[in-house]
Amino acid sequence: MTIQTKTSRRKFLAQAGATSLGFTIVPSSVLASPAPSDRLNFGHIGIGGRGRRFLRPLAQLDEPAVQWQNLGGPGDRVLRPALSVALCDIDASRLDLAATAVGGRPRLYKDFRRLLEQRDIDAVFIAAPDHWHALMTIMACQAGKDVYVEKPASKTVEEGRAMVTATERYGRVVQVGSQGRSQETAYSACKYIQNGQIGRVREVKCWHYENPRGDWTPDSDPPDGLDYDRWIGPARHVPYNETRTHGRFRWMLDFGGGQIRDRGAHVMSIAQWIMDADYTGPVSVETTGEPHHDGMYDTPQEMTVTYEFKDPDWTLIWAQPGEPSTEIEARYGAVYHGDSDRLTVTYGDRHTTDTEQKAKDYKIPHGGVEPYHSPGHGEDFEDCIRSREKPIMHIESAHRVATLCILGNISFRLRRKLEWDPVNERVKNDEEANRLLSRPGRGPWHL
Amino acid sequence: MPTTEEFLAEIQSDDEDVRYAAWSIAEQMDPAVIPALSELLLADEPGVRKAAAEALNNIVHSVGKEVDALALRAAAGRAEASESDKRQAVVKELLSLLGSERQEAERVMALRQLSLIATVDAVPAIAELAPDRNLREEVVFCLERIPGKTSEDALLGALANADDDFKPRVLAALGHRQAEEAMSACLEAMKSPDATLAMAGMKAAARIGGRVGGELRLPDYDALSEWHKTEFTDSLLRYADAQVEKGNPNGAWPIYRQVLEREEEHWQCAAIVAIAKIGTAEAAAAIFPKLRSDDSTVRITAQKTWERMSKPSEA
């Protein structure tokens, strides 16, 4: 199915929906009988700061349009009704808050496997810490659920590939939350560059501010209501420490991986998309950098990662702090350097993604390259639940982006350059680096 | 370069920049410094603990890459110890930290570092710790990472002697390693009345995908929990996929046909996707009825796989 066809079909569905009263009802003539249920039922695993944004409350069920928050797109869609029918969190306080926000009677769980057993759930949103993303996604596929999982896709290369395998095995739809590709401005930048407006791109230079340092706090008992053993899950055990859990785990290499994995998953996702590198990878990765000299966190204070790609030849650089763009002021982003010009794309997440006016004004000529134009990240996911098409940030592309981030950190830890085989997904001539591509699971949590 | 005493003093400095400078060059120190660094993992001052840990990391990582020792010596024009000799020295020092006289935190650190650079020679010393309830998780983690039959044999030994509550963990490690020799142990575990152990055996067997000779006793499906039922069918599919990969599609067909007729759409979809990969006329005949399934997801999945099957394969 061509991109043109897919876009046209989606426009048709949206228009068909817009003519209905109140709820969006897909005419049964669009799909062979019987027509699908009008309402999507969602389950949610991990309902912290990020996870709460995906909730679909009962109070909004009758609204004619529910726009996804911060997930891009032109915002002109009328969405189908959806309801959060099941919530799961290992922190009882978060579960209670979310249940109140949703209203009605969502079923509440502390064990995500019980949530996955619930048969009336169409799709799950996974916003647990990074080290849980892979296993939860795989298990959700096994349970027949489509998945929206937060970025970064995985902690290890092995996990990422296992997610791809599970998605394909079960014919599931998995959208990863690098919503930059669904931003209008990112789309503008993509069409501008893919239609040769800056010439052949030789180098993409990303910049981002440094990682935080972390104070020293003593290890302690976990708070009441937090199932810490379940929080650790498949990762190696460390004693509970408040500076290492909710939200701040991302500054520990064992759980998160620093800004390269957090924001890099956004900025480099757009770069990978624009450079049409979703099914490949670099041939070498080299990181230089310096860790914080003190403090709890072990992600680098500053780092520069150089990725060399071949056929076509180009270089991707992730730098903290790096060199901010002189065209658009922003805390992070990327500058695309072509033979004839350059273009800045800032951020890559949220609605703050921006690019230069010349790209926004650009119109694709007849016969030009037309990148896929996402209606919005959440909208795209919901479309694909029905169409069974791959979403814009499908798991293979997300796995490849996560691999960039993972390799950058491995090179930093080992303090040496890695020669990477993107086809077999192995490091050449480096036994230790290859052992770091996977991580045996703790307790009952295994791929 | 500092002496060992100077180096250890710098690791314990009050000045974080001095500590950082020391740990940055730790790989230049003699591996004999490892036990002293290990003791500093238990220092009162967290900055010192961090410096010691990072120094240990750098020492270990410095020997983690396989390098042709002769070429290295030839390129450097020197006759001192090759990297692989140094690697052996580092491993030796880490192994010395496994003794019961060391603190648990040191032994855990040593096992985690060994998981990155140890080879089969280190396996016996590591496997000796398998019965220790406080260390067994780390031991299995470590063995799971060391390539080679010796570590798989060690895992099998650990399985035989493990408490029942830990057998699933060891079975998972053997499944992850796709250890062919563990197949019979997995099939034996599947006979257990303990559903967790039986399913652990089944999952591992599915991942190994070895041929099953003789009587096969699957866990009692109806007695399983809901989640175990999911794992049961997933394991059947993985096992069937393994048969196809090994050139034995006849071993997969009965499983695929059974799963294809399940009520749940995702099992049907999984069977459709798997059968399509076989790509024969028989496969097409099995998928064809699903093109008119009442379930739209099944129908669309069948349509898409049908389209892929009818296209010539890409070069």
Interface residues (C-beta under 8 A of the other chain):
Chain A: L31 A32 P34 P36 R113 R114 L116 E117 M139 C141 Q142 A143 G144 K145 E168 R169 Y170 G171 R172 W216 R236 H237 P291 H293 D294 G295 M296 D298 R386 S387 R388 R413 L414 R415 R416 N429 D430 E431 E432 A433 R435 L436 S438 P440 G441 R442 G443 P444 H446 L447
Chain B: E16 D17 R19 Y20 P46 G47 K50 E54 N57 N58 H61 S62 G64 K65 E66 R112 S115 L116 I117 E137 E138 V140 F141 E144 R145 P168 R169 A172 A173 G175 H176 K203 E226 W227 T230 E231 D234 L237 D241 E264 E265 H266 W267 C269 A270 I272 V273 A274 D294 S296 T297 R299 I300 T301 K304
